Structure formats: C-alpha cells, structure tokens
Amino acid sequence: MRIINYDKLMNFIRSNPQYEFRETEGTVELLFHAPPSEEEAAGTEDVNDEAGPMIIVLFTKRGDELVPREAWIERGGSRQRMSVDELDTWLEFVDMYT
C-alpha cells in the first residue's frame, strides 16, 4: 500500500474534471468518473442511460499524508470492492508527475 502527499494528490485532481473530492476531518473521499470504453465512445456497443463507472477511494489523512483505506467501483446499482494495493501504480504516477 502506497502513501501519497496530500498536496500532490490535490494538485493532480484539481486540474482534472474527471475527479471530485470530499473532505471531512481525517478522511478524504476521491471520486473518479471513468471515461467511456472505446466501444461506448464509438457507438458500437449498446449503451443504456446509466452513468459510466465511478471509482471511489477513501483515504485516511495523517498530517500531510494520505493513506488509502478502502476503494470500490460503482456502476449502475452495483458496487465491486477493490484492493487498495491496486492503487499503487496510479499513486506512484501521481507522485512522480506532480
């Protein structure tokens, strides 16, 4: 599990409209609106009116660091849990390029 600096993550997501965040004392909730698949974008796949998938990550804020606590993918009415370890590559990318 990778930990990330709060300011780095906030700088990264504030410049990208696909991200939203909510912050309460000690917790940051990150929402990522995933883009449509190639098939959906090309119109070659039947797409219903439901919104595309959203990845939600809860972080525990410790000082200036964020520790991933839990994550899941929501699509339509279903929710599929993710391992926070699956976020390591993305967090490493954010850390390197911000």
Secondary structure as GFF3:
##gff-version 3
##sequence-region A 1 98
A	DSSP	beta_strand	4	5	.	.	.	ID=ss1
A	DSSP	alpha_helix	6	14	.	.	.	ID=ss2
A	DSSP	beta_strand	19	24	.	.	.	ID=ss3
A	DSSP	beta_strand	27	33	.	.	.	ID=ss4
A	DSSP	alpha_helix	38	42	.	.	.	ID=ss5
A	DSSP	beta_strand	54	62	.	.	.	ID=ss6
A	DSSP	beta_strand	65	75	.	.	.	ID=ss7
A	DSSP	beta_strand	78	82	.	.	.	ID=ss8
A	DSSP	three_ten_helix	84	87	.	.	.	ID=ss9
A	DSSP	alpha_helix	88	97	.	.	.	ID=ss10
###
